[in-house]
């Protein structure tokens, strides 16, 4: 892709996120994104193939940013305990610092566009999830983390902060992500330590 093509697709993705933030999934129409970005319909279809392709690309970008934050924090840890805690705290911190991105990830988790675009999304986030799963596999192999299937382990570690983030993003009363970081991280570690 040319630098102009990257700039155009970036403008479309930025506009789509802004429209989603202001109007939600139902308001994220092709016309609203075009109006916000100043990009033509032909360019949108050229870069993303469809409105679903744009939504899927935005999902991959947003989820990738979340995973990058988690992996960056995880990469600075030295033990299984600090690593598991880092996954939890970095997930919650990212949500607090980037609520629009986190909201799009959570709002899109069951979206109808995902199945048709699963290969493209997997290409975007696959290396990151492989890195995360690899870190956990090494902890399991060393006997530091409970030996359960990778998918189960992922739910045990990421599920609690994801649910708390979802509630915070929805405006549930009494949810304080900053205050919950330490307590939740410790409980998650206790749940998965070998």
C-alpha positions as CSV (number, residue, x, y, z in Angstrom):
1,X,0.0,0.0,0.0
2,X,1.3,3.5,-0.8
3,X,1.7,6.1,1.8
4,X,-1.3,7.9,0.4
5,X,-3.3,4.7,0.6
6,X,-2.2,4.2,4.3
7,X,-3.2,7.8,5.0
8,X,-6.6,7.4,3.4
9,X,-7.4,4.1,5.2
10,X,-6.1,5.7,8.4
11,X,-8.5,8.6,8.0
12,X,-11.4,6.2,7.4
13,X,-10.6,4.2,10.5
14,X,-10.1,7.3,12.6
15,X,-13.5,8.6,11.3
16,X,-15.2,5.3,12.0
17,X,-14.0,5.3,15.6
18,X,-15.1,8.9,16.1
19,X,-18.5,8.2,14.6
20,X,-18.9,5.0,16.8
21,X,-17.9,7.0,19.9
22,X,-20.5,9.7,19.1
23,X,-23.3,7.5,17.7
24,X,-22.7,3.9,18.6
25,X,-22.8,0.9,16.3
26,X,-26.2,1.8,14.8
27,X,-25.0,5.3,14.0
28,X,-21.8,4.1,12.4
29,X,-23.1,4.3,8.8
30,X,-21.1,4.5,5.7
31,X,-22.4,8.0,5.0
32,X,-21.5,9.2,8.6
33,X,-17.9,7.9,8.1
34,X,-17.6,9.5,4.7
35,X,-18.9,12.8,6.0
36,X,-16.5,12.7,8.9
37,X,-13.4,11.6,6.9
38,X,-14.0,13.5,3.7
39,X,-13.1,10.4,1.8
40,X,-15.1,9.1,-1.2
41,X,-17.3,6.0,-1.2
42,X,-15.0,4.6,-3.9
43,X,-12.0,4.9,-1.7
44,X,-13.8,3.2,1.2
45,X,-14.7,0.3,-1.0
46,X,-11.2,0.2,-2.5
47,X,-9.5,-0.1,0.8
48,X,-12.0,-2.1,2.8
49,X,-14.3,-3.8,0.3
50,X,-17.5,-3.0,2.3
51,X,-18.8,-1.3,5.4
52,X,-18.3,-4.7,7.2
53,X,-14.7,-4.7,6.0
54,X,-14.2,-1.2,7.5
55,X,-15.8,-2.3,10.8
56,X,-13.6,-5.4,10.9
57,X,-10.4,-3.5,10.1
58,X,-11.3,-1.1,12.9
59,X,-11.9,-4.0,15.3
60,X,-8.5,-5.5,14.4
61,X,-6.8,-2.2,14.9
62,X,-8.5,-1.5,18.2
63,X,-7.9,-5.0,19.6
64,X,-4.3,-4.9,18.3
65,X,-3.8,-1.7,20.3
66,X,-5.2,-3.3,23.5
67,X,-3.0,-6.4,22.9
68,X,0.1,-4.2,22.3
69,X,-0.5,-2.5,25.6
70,X,-0.8,-5.8,27.4
71,X,2.2,-7.3,25.7
72,X,4.3,-4.3,26.4
73,X,3.6,-4.5,30.1
74,X,4.0,-8.3,30.1
75,X,7.4,-8.0,28.4
76,X,8.7,-6.0,31.4
77,X,7.8,-8.7,34.0
78,X,10.2,-11.3,35.4
79,X,7.9,-13.8,37.1
80,X,4.7,-15.6,36.4
81,X,3.0,-13.8,39.3
82,X,4.0,-10.3,38.0
83,X,3.2,-11.3,34.5
84,X,-0.4,-12.4,35.3
85,X,-1.0,-9.4,37.4
86,X,0.4,-7.2,34.6
87,X,-2.1,-8.6,32.1
88,X,-4.9,-7.7,34.4
89,X,-3.7,-4.3,35.3
90,X,-2.7,-3.3,31.8
91,X,-6.1,-4.3,30.4
92,X,-7.8,-2.1,33.0
93,X,-5.4,0.7,32.5
94,X,-5.8,0.6,28.7
95,X,-9.5,0.8,29.1
96,X,-9.3,3.8,31.4
97,X,-6.9,5.6,29.1
98,X,-8.5,4.7,25.8
99,X,-12.2,4.2,26.5
100,X,-13.3,4.8,22.9
101,X,-11.0,2.1,21.6
102,X,-11.9,-0.3,24.4
103,X,-15.6,0.4,23.9
104,X,-15.3,-0.5,20.2
105,X,-13.6,-3.8,21.1
106,X,-16.3,-4.7,23.6
107,X,-19.2,-3.5,21.4
108,X,-17.9,-5.5,18.4
109,X,-17.1,-8.8,20.2
110,X,-20.3,-10.4,18.8
111,X,-20.8,-8.2,15.7
112,X,-22.3,-9.8,12.6
113,X,-19.3,-8.6,10.5
114,X,-16.8,-10.7,12.4
115,X,-17.3,-14.2,10.8
116,X,-16.9,-12.9,7.3
117,X,-13.7,-11.1,8.1
118,X,-12.2,-13.6,10.6
119,X,-9.2,-14.4,8.5
120,X,-8.2,-10.7,8.1
121,X,-8.7,-10.0,11.8
122,X,-6.7,-13.1,12.6
123,X,-3.9,-11.9,10.4
124,X,-3.9,-8.6,12.2
125,X,-4.0,-9.9,15.8
126,X,-2.7,-13.4,15.4
127,X,1.0,-12.7,16.1
128,X,0.0,-10.8,19.2
129,X,-2.2,-13.5,20.6
130,X,0.4,-16.1,19.7
131,X,2.9,-14.1,21.8
132,X,0.5,-14.0,24.7
133,X,-0.3,-17.7,24.5
134,X,3.4,-18.5,24.2
135,X,4.2,-16.6,27.4
136,X,1.5,-18.6,29.2
137,X,2.6,-21.9,27.7
138,X,6.1,-21.3,29.0
139,X,4.6,-20.6,32.5
140,X,2.6,-23.8,32.3
141,X,5.6,-25.8,31.2
142,X,7.6,-24.5,34.1
143,X,4.9,-25.5,36.5
144,X,4.1,-21.9,37.6
145,X,0.6,-21.7,36.1
146,X,-2.2,-24.2,36.2
147,X,-2.2,-26.6,33.3
148,X,-5.5,-26.1,31.5
149,X,-6.2,-25.6,27.8
150,X,-5.0,-22.3,26.5
151,X,-8.5,-21.0,25.8
152,X,-9.5,-21.8,29.4
153,X,-6.4,-20.1,30.8
154,X,-7.1,-17.0,28.6
155,X,-10.7,-16.8,30.0
156,X,-9.4,-17.2,33.6
157,X,-6.9,-14.3,33.2
158,X,-8.6,-12.0,30.7
159,X,-12.2,-12.7,31.5
160,X,-12.3,-10.9,34.9
161,X,-10.8,-7.6,33.7
162,X,-12.8,-7.7,30.5
163,X,-16.0,-8.1,32.4
164,X,-15.1,-5.3,34.8
165,X,-14.1,-3.1,31.8
166,X,-17.4,-3.8,30.1
167,X,-19.3,-2.7,33.2
168,X,-17.3,0.4,33.5
169,X,-17.7,1.3,29.9
170,X,-21.5,0.8,30.2
171,X,-21.5,3.3,33.1
172,X,-22.4,0.8,35.9
173,X,-22.4,2.6,39.2
174,X,-19.6,1.9,41.7
175,X,-17.1,0.5,39.2
176,X,-13.7,2.0,39.8
177,X,-11.1,0.5,37.5
178,X,-8.1,2.1,39.1
179,X,-9.2,1.0,42.6
180,X,-9.9,-2.6,41.3
181,X,-6.5,-3.1,39.6
182,X,-4.6,-4.5,42.5
183,X,-7.3,-6.5,44.1
184,X,-8.4,-8.1,40.9
185,X,-4.9,-8.8,39.7
186,X,-4.1,-10.6,42.9
187,X,-7.3,-12.7,42.8
188,X,-6.6,-13.7,39.1
189,X,-3.1,-14.7,40.0
190,X,-4.4,-16.8,42.9
191,X,-6.9,-18.5,40.5
192,X,-4.2,-19.6,38.0
193,X,-1.1,-20.2,40.0
194,X,0.0,-23.8,39.9
